[in-house]
Amino acid sequence: MINSAFFFNVLRFILLVLVQVLVFNNLNFFGYINPMVYILFLYWYPIKQNRTTFIILCFFLGLFVDIFSDTLAINAAATLTIAYLRPTIMRFVFGVNYEFQSFKLNNSTKAQQFTFLALLIIIHHLVYFTLEIFNFSNSLLILQKTVSVGITTLILCILFSTLFSSKKE
């Protein structure tokens, strides 16, 4: 018997990869802004699941996006970085509440959810664009792309998060 949470996570994984590859990789806002909404998988993934499985899934998430985007494992490296740093980011954002066994992302405040998502996106984009440009003399370009693509990604991720929220108010 397949667990419904497992099935739901696999469905999210597949849909986010497809949406990223088929839709958002083909969008170019202002000529260079391509939102990376597949980061939502790391935001939505259950907190108390097996960490090894989570890191492996994140590697494959980044790898599949890389394969279809022809980006030479840059997405995989950036996604693995934030997957590894996710518990630290969660401790920073949620504090003591993260340590409780009954902690759920939906029970936290909107400001905490926004901060958590924003930190995931900033770290991902900083690693991604540093590896893409791979020249520290272009630090200003790295920061410019991180901020512009990050803001666009954050807006779209918040939009998707509110549209597909499991919490009914």
N, C-alpha and C positions, 0 to 999 in steps of 0.2 A: 504494500500500500504506500503510495506516494504522499508525503506530507503536503498539505495545501500551501504552507509558507514556502516550502522548497519550490513548488510549481510556480508560485507567484513571483519568486525571485528570478527563476529561469525565464519566465515571460518578460519581466522587466528588463533583464539582461538583453534578450533578443530584440525587444522593441526599441530599447535605447540605442543599440548598435545600428539597427536599421534606420531609425530616425536620423541619427548622426550622419551615417554614410550617404543615405539617399536624399536627405533634405538639407541639413545644415552644412555639409561639406560643399554643397553647390551654391550656397548663399554667400555673397560678398558684399557686406554693407560697407560703403565708402571705399570699395576696392580691396580691402585687406582684412576686414573683420569677419571671421568665421566663428560663430558661437559653438561652444563645446558642451552640449547639454547632456552628454553621456556621464558626466560627473555626478548627475543625480543618482546614479546607481550607488555610489559611495555614500551619499547623503541618506538614501532610503534604506540601505541594507540594515537588517536588524542588529542591534548593538550586542546582544549576548550570544551571538552565534560563534562558531569555531573560527578563530583568527587565521589559522593556516588556510582553511577553505576560502576565507574572505580574500586573503592576499593572492591566492592562486586565481580566483575568479577575477580579481582586478587586473592581474597580469594578462589573462586572456581577453578581458574587455579592451584593454589598451592595445593588445596585439591584433585583435580583429579590426579595430578602428584603423590601426596602422596598415594592415594588409589591404584594406579597401581604400585607404587614403594615400598609400604609397609614401609614408613618412618615416621609414627606417627605424622603427621601434622608439620613436620619441614619445608617442602617446603612452606606450607601455611603461617607459621609465618614469614619466610624470605621474601616471596613475598608480604605479607601485609606490612611489614616494609618498603620495597622500594616503594611500592605504596603510602604509607602515606608520605614518604620523597621526592617523586618525584617533587612536586612543589618547594621545598627548593633547591633540587639539580639543577633544571632547572634555578632558580634565580641565583644560584652560577655560573653556567656554561655560561648562555646566558645573564645574567645581565639585563639591562634595556630593551633589545629587547624582553624578555619574557613577559613583562607587556603589550606590544602592542597587540591589538585585532587581528591584521593581521599576527602575528608571525606563521611561519611554520618551522618545523624541516629541511625540504629540502632546505630552504633558508639560513640556517646557514652554517658556514664554516665546512670543514671536521675535523679540529682540535676540534671544539666545539662538533660536533657529536661524535667523538672518546672519548673525555673527559666525555661526558654525559653517553655514554654506559659503559665506564670503571668504572665510579663511581657507576652506578647501579649494575654492576657485583661485584665489590669489597664489597659493603655494603651487598648485598644479600649473598655472599659466607661467609663473616665474621659472619653474623647472623646464617647462616645455619650450618657452621662447629662448631661454639660455642655451638649451641644447640645439635648438633650431638655428640660431644665429651663431653660436659658439665662438664669440669674439667679444671679450670684455671691453674692447675699445668702443663698442657699440652699446654700452650700458644704457644710454638714454633711449635708444631704439627698443631695447628689451623692456624697459620700464613703460615706454609709451604703448607698446603692443600688449603688455600685461594688463595695463589699466584699461585701455579701450576695449579689448576683447573680453576682459574680465567683467567690466560693467555690463556689456551686452549679454554675456553668458549669465550673469547674476540676474538680470531682469527676466530673461527667458526661463531660467530655472525657477525663479519665484512664481512666474506665471504658470508653469507646468505643475509646480508643487501645489499651488492653490486649486488648479483645475482637477488634478487627480488625487486630491487629499482623501484619505480614508475616513477622516473625522467629519462627521456630519453635524453642523451647528444649526 
